Amino acid sequence: MESFVDEVAIEVFAGHGGAGSVHFRREKYVEFGGPDGGDGGIGGNVIIRPNLSMYTLDKYLSKRKFKAEAGFPGVGDNCSGKKGEDLILFVPLGTQIYDEETGDLLFDFVSDTQEFVVVRGGRGGKGNTHFKSSTNQTPRFAQPGEDGEYKFLRLSLKLLADVGIVGLPNAGKSTLISKITDAHPKIAGYAFTTLSPNLGVVKRRGDIFRFTIADIPGIIEGAS
């Protein structure tokens, strides 16, 4: 059994761009080699993808900040630095991504083939080879890399249950769901304690067998 979490806030940081290189050619018999410093690598992106084996956002309770790898610095011989590795975050299908600061909906996962590049890595700085001029044949400076993008996100899960428990008021539906999942619905000895559906996840045999279950509010007498 596992706890069901359908909303959580996280921070995501794309990787910083790598610094450009200050480097000069070192060749035999060439006393004054020109600049050949390479550019810094682009920082890694943060990408969100759906995972059909996930049913809850509980993994994001223990860690709230995620950062992609920075780009690598440039090197000599006009070689650019390596791009920072992208960071892939997985969420259940049905997750909506909101900008926590503006409230805007950024993305809605409705298919398991979708992916969302939520923040992009910073550009790498230019190496000193770019700054050679008629008045400065040996530039001893290069650009630093740029900061990667940042966002404060709210992940909100729209989840359709695989199983619904339907019954008369005070029949024990909430008690049942509290016993077979880690959900903690309100339980009391009077009718209509449950006013909105409670969701839980039943997990057995590792990840091989698992499903979501909903405790539906009691049926009202005379309702059609």
C-alpha positions, 0 to 999 in steps of 0.5 A: 500500500502507498499514500495517495498524493494528488497535488504538490509544489516543486521547483525546477532549475535548468542547467547553467551554460558552460563558460567559454575557454581562454586558450591559445594554440600551442604548436611547435615552431609557432611562437605566437599561436592565435586564440582557439578557445571553444564555446561552453556547452548548453545547460541541460533542460528539465523535461517532464514525461508521463509514466503509466506505472505511476498513480500518485505524486508522493515521490515529490514529497521528500524532494522539492527542488530539481536541477539539470546538469550544467553545461561543460566549459569550452576547451582549446582547439576550438572545441565546445564543451559538452551539453549538460545532461537533461533531467527527466521527471516522471508523473502519472498520466493525467497530471496538469502542470501549473505555474505556481506564481501565476496560476497559469496552466502550462501543460496537461498530460492526456497521452503517454507519448507527450513530453514537456520541456518545462525549463531550458538550459542556459547558453554556453559562453563564447570562447576567446576565439570569437573576440580576436580583432585587428586591434586585439590579436590575443584576447584574454577573455571569454564569456561566462555561461548564461543561467538556465531557466527556473520555474516554481510549479504545482503538479495537480493530478486528475485521476480516474479511479479503476474501482468505485465503492458505492453504497448507502450512507454509513455502510462502511465504505470509508472504513474499507478504503482505509483498511486496504489503502493508506488513505485516511478518509473521515470516518464517523458514526453518522450518515454522509460523513463522506462529502467528496470522493476519497482516493487510494492506491492498492499495491500488491506484489511489487508493481505488478498489481496495483489499482486506484480505488474511490470511496464515493459519497453515500447514495441519497435516498430518492436521488435519480 
